[in-house]
């Protein structure tokens, strides 16, 4: 799969994330706030909040920032009331895109998302227009070099649904989103630290695009990811280098 390596795509995304750490912290604060509001402030009984707090630790967010966000979400501090909203649309060649947002102003957010699509050759779709092409699941990605037998044993014992090897020697562990925290804890206890550990919308199939179309598609994705209200962007395409 030279030219559209999954690991090259992951490294590109991580590099972009590191370059926008301030924005990442803002997104994580929103996620922590909403997670605490919806499921309570105890990370032991709130898997969504626990995942957000873990991500904050990985992003080196100060613990006091995390604590304030939990307090704000659970009613201990006043603050902005965010709501979750999802938009769906199409990129180059009809590529499917899902955009998950947290916002205090839906009118502003939908206008910004629509503009990002339209400016770079994409267009917004209606609710449900592309979501059926994705599955909500927990995902763990392990770089090439991991012991396949030991990983598979640990993952399946922890309740994972599948362990998939890719052409480059890396592994993907998939699980039900509600089992994510349990599987993550079990894998780490067995000595397996994932390169990526997230609850995602995973496309049922992926398409590779490159050349001018790849450049145009990347512009759409970058424009969406750069919006302040956007938390995550998912697509069913891999872009060739």
PyMOL commands that set and color helices and strands:
alter all, ss='L'
color gray80, all
select helices_A, chain A and resi 6-19+21-39+47-58+63-73+92-94+106-119+131-133+148-158+177-189+211-225
alter helices_A, ss='H'
color red, helices_A
select strands_A, chain A and resi 83-90+96-103+123-124+134-142+162-165+171-175+196-203+207-209+230-235+237-239
alter strands_A, ss='S'
color yellow, strands_A
deselect
rebuild
show_as cartoon
